[in-house]
């Protein structure tokens, strides 16, 4: 951005913002350039804005449109696809200061929140009223509701409760030209017009800036009870997963960790997980009859070839198992200087093929690839571990990452179950959607953002 445009941008932004809401020092703005994804280019922002009100967001968008400056909305930047990465000369619009819980209604079972509310903060606030907000990404202690909406986040409980999209009833969205759009409803039912709310969920800030959300809540369930089952192979663990689902059981959690992941978690957190296992399956129930349902799962695991099935003694021990699973990505990240995290989701019936195929890819490329998975959803997270200082290893890491996505598509899956497309997977989105699907998605983008100012370079 040239000096004249930069000065004009700063002056116009300050006309509608308090001075503390605008950051222009390059050493400061550089810290907002990227999220947590590897292999994703990030540009240099011209400015970072931290608004506190809807009107301040509208002012930023009107200014950006007038000056034709791109805008990249951001939450906590815990994303894993590069969707929040800055582009050169952009305004980074960080929404973390808009962090108020505006309303919680036990009667209507809704919460109305600003986008900067942290997931865990909301969960704990509604729990005090006997309510439950189910979506729980592994980064729930840091990630924001706005970011969760932008990437259509999932989490550990999706096997029973579903993903973020199923809990977003309505939105207030600032459009590219600064107009304020309200979508959806507060009611339990509503089918008036096109479902624009769902359109914005997972759009990665490319259609508008979410400034308020109406979220559905549930009554709080009982505390979870969990078990851990050891298997001699990933295929045997996946057979147990299929047996659990076929039996009509509905666990609140059904997670898988391969041997590499188990050892990484033990190394990082001293969790005491069994390192002799090839695959560790975690199952939990949050019902009044959790012990009986876990016993049924234990029988199915044993029939599938489990070498050991260990139920947690109590809720506290169950929580420790969940903490171990939540540590997986962080633990794998500690094994090598860099990682690339895949997010391929396949039909549950093809999960064993996905895991066996990923192991074959690791051998073929001579790389360390650990896998943790939301097994009940078929959503896998192969984590490619490598050293970016080694050019050959870096090349092999990139190629293995692509091979894993190709494997997922060949099994009838999708390139992303919950992390989004961003920069990391944009080349693969076209392959999954096909030419007609891609054309329609671009048409939607043009309808909402004809100048292409919102989060350019992402998705397509």
C-alpha positions, 0 to 999 in steps of 0.5 A: 500500500502506498503512503498516500493511501495508507495515510488516507486509510488511517484518517478515515478509520480514525474518524469513526474509531477510538484511537486505541482500536486502531493499530498501525505499527508494523511490529504490532500488526505483524502479530496478527498476520496468520492463524495456526496453520502451516504451509499457508502464505500470509501477507502484511496488513496495513492496519488492525482494527479491534472494534467494540461495537457494531457501528464501529464494524460498519464504519470499517466496512464502509471505509474499506469499500470506499477505498477498495481495501480488503478486509480479513475478519479474525477471531482468536486465530486458533484456526488450522487452515489459514482462513484468518491469514492477512493479505497484503495491504488489508485491514485485519478486523479482529473481533476479540474485543466484542466479547459480551454475552448479551442474553441467556434465556432458559425458557427459549433455550437460547444465548445471544452473544457477540463474536468474540465470546470464547467458547468455554466462557459461554459453556460455563456461563450457560452451565450455571443456569442448567443449560448446555452449549454442545459444540466443543472444539479442542481449542475451546478454551481459546477459540471464539464463537465468531471463529467457530461460526466462520469455520463451522467448527466441530469438536469431541461431542459431534457424534451425539450433538452435531456441529456448530451449524446446528446451533446457530439460529440467527445472525447479525452480519455486517456486509461488505458495503457496511449494511447490517443484515439480520438472518434467521430467528429466535424461535424454535421453528422458522422456515421463512425464505432462504436459509441465509444463516446456514449460508454464513456458517462456514463461509470463513468471513468471505460473505460478511462479518458476524457481529451477533449470534443467536445460539440454541442451547440444550438442557445440561446432561449428566456428567460423562462416564468414559472408558478406554479400549486398547486394540492391536490395530486401527482396523480392529478399533474401527470395527468396534466403532462400526459395531457401536453405531450399528447397535444403535448406541449414541455415545457422547464421545467416540474418539480414536488415537493411534500409537504415535498420538498416544506416545506423544500425549504421554510425553507431553502430559505424563498421562499414563496411557498404554503405549503398547496399544496400536489404537486407543478408543475412547467412548463416553456417555452422558445419560442416566444409564451411562454405566450400562451403556459403557458395558455394552460398548465394552462387550462390542470392543472385546468382540472386535478384538480389544486387548483391554477395556478399562472403564473410568472409575468416576467422572474425574477419571473420565475427564482425564481421558478427555483431557488426554484426547484434547492434548493430541494435536498439541502433543503431536506438534511437539514431536517435530519443528512443524506439522500439517494437520489434515481434516479428512472426513469419510463415511464411518464404514470406510474409516478403517480404509482411511487409517490404513491408507494413511499409514501406508502414505506415511511409510511411502513418504518416510514420514512420521504421521500421527492420527487422532480422530472423531471416530464416531463421525469418521472425521480424521486428523492425520498430523504430518510431522516434519522439519521445514529446514529440510527441503526434501522432507518438506516436499514429502510432507506437502505431497503426503498431505495431498495424498491423504486428501486424495485418499479421503475423496476416493473413499467418498469423503470430504477434504474438511470435516470441521477446520475449513478450507482457508488457504491450505485446501483451496486447490482441493475445494474445486476437486471436491465441488466440481465445475458446476458447484464451484461456479455456483459458490462463486456466484454466491460470493459475488452477490454478497461481495461484488468487489471481492474485498472480504477475505480475498484469496480464501476458499476459491 
